[in-house]
Structures are given as C-alpha cells and as structure tokens.
Amino acid sequence: IRTVEAFLGETVILPCERVQTAQNVYWRYMDSITVCDIIRGKANFEEQDPVFKDRVQLFPLEFVKGNFSIKLRNVDWSEEGIYTCNFPNTIVPETVQLSIKVLTKSVTIDAVVGGNVILPCSTEQTAQNVYWRHNDTTTVCDMIQGNVDFDEQHSVFQGRVETFPSDIAKGNFSIQLRKLKKSDAGIYTCNFPSIGITHKVYLKVT
C-alpha cells in the first residue's frame, strides 16, 4: 500500500504503474465506488460516482508506458481511505491510501497573572463553525453559524471570555481572555473542521 497525503482542498496524484501495458483498468474507492475506468485504452467516466464528477484527470499519453495514475482535484475529508487500481486477470490491485491532513498555524503569547490577553485566530476562507479549546479537551467557547455559543463552556472560563461578534463575518474569530490565572497557561486551539485548519496559541502566564 502506498500512502499519499494532502491538505483539504488540494490536488493530489494517486499513483498506479505497471511494467505491462493494459487495455482495461478500473479505479475504485473503498472497493465499490467508481472513480474512473480505462476501457480499451481510453478514459471512461460513464460509471463514475457523482461525487468525483469533473474532478478526476487521467494521463492518456502515459497509458502505453504502463502509467495509469490519476489526478484528483479539491480533495475532501469524506474521500480519505483506500483507492484501488484494478487490472483484469490480476488478483492483487495497486492500492493507495489517501490521508487528508490538517493545516496548523501556531503562535506563542506571553501574559501576566491578573491581566487580559487576546488569543488571535482568523481565516480568509468561509468557516461556518469554529471551536476554541484549551489543552485539546476543555471548551473555551464555540462559534456556530456566526453566533457565539457558551453552552458547552467549562466553568473555569465563565465570565472571562469575550469575543468580537461584529468581526466574525470578516473572518476574525479571536477571543479575549480576562483576569488571567496561572492555570490558564497551555495550548489553545481554534479549530475550523470544515476547511481543515487549526490555529494553535501557546499561552505563557507568569
């Protein structure tokens, strides 16, 4: 199995090469979903699953060299997994594992006990939901469909977190943490699940 990694939304090449040339080759996702076919030496998209429509490119001039790799554009979370390049009369297909990675940005901030600090987080991409966490598990606040949500907020942060509601529509999801405590130190993550981006803020409190 070959492993190919890509960030969400990127274009990726899924490799498939054989010493022998072949007339018919069948690309499948998770064994059963049709990505594309090569029939009698030509690209064929008749059975292609709609999810892959207009996003798969082959390299016809390479077929005679035994290269049946494909290019997949704008990869999504739902497309992680196993892709197989199948040849008739061959028991073992070429197998590719596609892994989607999260883009992480980080910054370190120094602050003092009793003071206030702004934890920055912004994106130029459209993000519906954003989740702030402390040390991965403790909920600081959420921003759902552009609205600030404190329903799941941990009690340790109650009354100490301010957001900038008028800036959310502009892609600014920063928060202000007030009346800092020593225990506030640690890693804050601002997660954008829909676009595969995580901002990390390393907060030092002295």
Phi and psi in degrees as a GROMACS rama.xvg file:
@    title "Ramachandran Plot"
@    xaxis  label "Phi"
@    yaxis  label "Psi"
@TYPE xy
-93.8041  143.895  ARG-2
-109.538  130.641  THR-3
-120.859  130.663  VAL-4
-112.509  145.844  GLU-5
-152.143  153.328  ALA-6
-83.1549  154.264  PHE-7
-52.4589  130.908  LEU-8
87.1932  -5.9594  GLY-9
-79.5534  169.983  GLU-10
-101.709  138.335  THR-11
-136.361  147.687  VAL-12
-99.6318  125.271  ILE-13
-100.493  111.695  LEU-14
-78.2236  144.182  PRO-15
-155.75  107.868  CYS-16
-132.172  138.851  GLU-17
-132.78  148.584  ARG-18
-64.089  -42.0324  VAL-19
-87.7115  148.617  GLN-20
-77.3838  164.365  THR-21
-148.398  148.089  ALA-22
-86.7438  -36.2467  GLN-23
-122.504  128.132  ASN-24
-139.762  140.234  VAL-25
-127.012  115.181  TYR-26
-90.9139  128.257  TRP-27
-131.424  149.131  ARG-28
-108.915  128.432  TYR-29
51.8192  41.2174  MET-30
75.889  -32.9968  ASP-31
-120.707  -19.413  SER-32
-90.0959  124.261  ILE-33
-76.7194  121.002  THR-34
-89.7252  -51.1751  VAL-35
-172.522  165.1  CYS-36
-128.054  156.94  ASP-37
-119.413  113.527  ILE-38
-115.872  123.985  ILE-39
49.8015  40.8158  ARG-40
80.8395  8.98719  GLY-41
-128.404  146.496  LYS-42
-62.7402  137.252  ALA-43
-137.106  123.026  ASN-44
-115.415  14.1883  PHE-45
-61.8958  -37.0422  GLU-46
-97.9088  6.38469  GLU-47
-61.397  135.825  GLN-48
-65.7227  139.463  ASP-49
-55.1939  -29.3391  PRO-50
-62.6445  -24.6812  VAL-51
-99.7381  3.05696  PHE-52
-56.8748  131.255  LYS-53
63.143  16.7081  ASP-54
-120.864  -1.71879  ARG-55
-113.263  130.142  VAL-56
-124.535  136.664  GLN-57
-107.294  175.456  LEU-58
-125.777  79.3737  PHE-59
-55.4749  -34.4196  PRO-60
-68.6567  -16.3318  LEU-61
-90.7616  -11.8798  GLU-62
-57.2297  -40.6333  PHE-63
-67.0518  -17.0693  VAL-64
-93.9842  2.05002  LYS-65
82.8662  16.1249  GLY-66
-102.221  109.635  ASN-67
-115.959  27.2194  PHE-68
-62.5443  157.098  SER-69
-127.841  155.307  ILE-70
-107.994  126.747  LYS-71
-114.794  121.905  LEU-72
-94.9438  151.453  ARG-73
53.1253  58.4217  ASN-74
-67.1908  147.311  VAL-75
-121.172  159.877  ASP-76
-51.1531  -41.4054  TRP-77
-68.2236  -7.25493  SER-78
-103.486  8.82318  GLU-79
-64.5009  149.993  GLU-80
132.218  -158.498  GLY-81
-96.5908  127.434  ILE-82
-113.088  134.705  TYR-83
-120.564  139.64  THR-84
-109.769  103.967  CYS-85
-100.912  137.282  ASN-86
-116.214  131.419  PHE-87
-57.0194  145.528  PRO-88
66.6386  13.6313  ASN-89
-120.987  124.637  THR-90
-71.3907  -42.6613  ILE-91
-100.993  116.799  VAL-92
-80.7044  166.793  PRO-93
-77.2672  132.778  GLU-94
-122.026  134.022  THR-95
-127.38  130.031  VAL-96
-98.9347  118.382  GLN-97
-96.9327  124.894  LEU-98
-119.448  127.255  SER-99
-94.9175  127.888  ILE-100
-101.846  157.559  LYS-101
-97.821  133.427  VAL-102
-82.6931  122.101  LEU-103
-114.344  130.203  THR-104
-116.984  142.24  LYS-105
-135.973  153.958  SER-106
-148.32  149.529  VAL-107
-113.769  134.48  THR-108
-128.503  135.702  ILE-109
-103.944  137.344  ASP-110
-145.949  170.602  ALA-111
-117.756  151.577  VAL-112
-57.7346  134.375  VAL-113
88.2765  -13.0613  GLY-114
-89.6283  -175.625  GLY-115
-115.465  154.452  ASN-116
-147.524  143.845  VAL-117
-98.5951  127.08  ILE-118
-98.9925  111.018  LEU-119
-78.5782  143.328  PRO-120
-164.009  117.847  CYS-121
-150.01  158.964  SER-122
-149.827  148.196  THR-123
-87.7879  -11.0475  GLU-124
-86.9282  159.833  GLN-125
-76.5423  123.232  THR-126
-127.682  123.789  ALA-127
-79.6245  -46.3698  GLN-128
-125.746  137.005  ASN-129
-132.423  138.708  VAL-130
-127.9  117.938  TYR-131
-93.7352  129.238  TRP-132
-133.187  151.268  ARG-133
-109.727  124.218  HIS-134
51.1212  42.6984  ASN-135
76.5174  -32.9884  ASP-136
-116.475  -27.6238  THR-137
-84.6655  123.8  THR-138
-75.9744  123.19  THR-139
-92.3227  -53.1197  VAL-140
-171.242  162.987  CYS-141
-123.883  154.765  ASP-142
-127.537  107.381  MET-143
-111.067  122.291  ILE-144
51.3938  37.5417  GLN-145
84.5788  -1.27479  GLY-146
-111.055  139.768  ASN-147
-75.9243  135.569  VAL-148
-129.787  118.041  ASP-149
-106.933  10.3876  PHE-150
-57.4969  -38.478  ASP-151
-97.7237  7.0194  GLU-152
-62.616  136.118  GLN-153
-69.8231  144.779  HIS-154
-60.1713  -26.4445  SER-155
-64.75  -22.2066  VAL-156
-102.793  -0.0286352  PHE-157
-59.2076  129.304  GLN-158
74.9512  4.84605  GLY-159
-117.745  -0.126697  ARG-160
-112.523  126.325  VAL-161
-118.191  143.874  GLU-162
-116.233  -179.926  THR-163
-124.06  75.7173  PHE-164
-54.4381  -37.3864  PRO-165
-70.3043  -16.5407  SER-166
-97.7636  -10.5312  ASP-167
-59.1917  -41.7619  ILE-168
-63.9226  -20.5567  ALA-169
-91.0281  1.99128  LYS-170
92.2758  13.0301  GLY-171
-100.795  111.711  ASN-172
-114.386  23.6943  PHE-173
-65.029  156.894  SER-174
-131.559  156.385  ILE-175
-110.222  130.344  GLN-176
-108.24  122.589  LEU-177
-105.894  162.224  ARG-178
49.5209  58.6968  LYS-179
-59.953  142.537  LEU-180
-116.982  161.184  LYS-181
-56.776  -38.4241  LYS-182
-69.532  -10.1579  SER-183
-76.483  -13.5032  ASP-184
-62.4718  153.714  ALA-185
137.705  -159.55  GLY-186
-104.682  122.912  ILE-187
-105.59  131.406  TYR-188
-116.49  136.641  THR-189
-114.074  103.677  CYS-190
-100.363  133.525  ASN-191
-116.231  83.5961  PHE-192
-59.3412  -36.0757  PRO-193
-70.4532  -22.889  SER-194
-117.356  5.60102  ILE-195
68.4923  35.2239  GLY-196
-124.166  138.15  ILE-197
-128.329  128.645  THR-198
-99.2751  133.297  HIS-199
-113.956  133.164  LYS-200
-119.292  118.547  VAL-201
-91.7974  110.452  TYR-202
-102.446  124.055  LEU-203
-107.619  129.681  LYS-204
-120.523  121.439  VAL-205
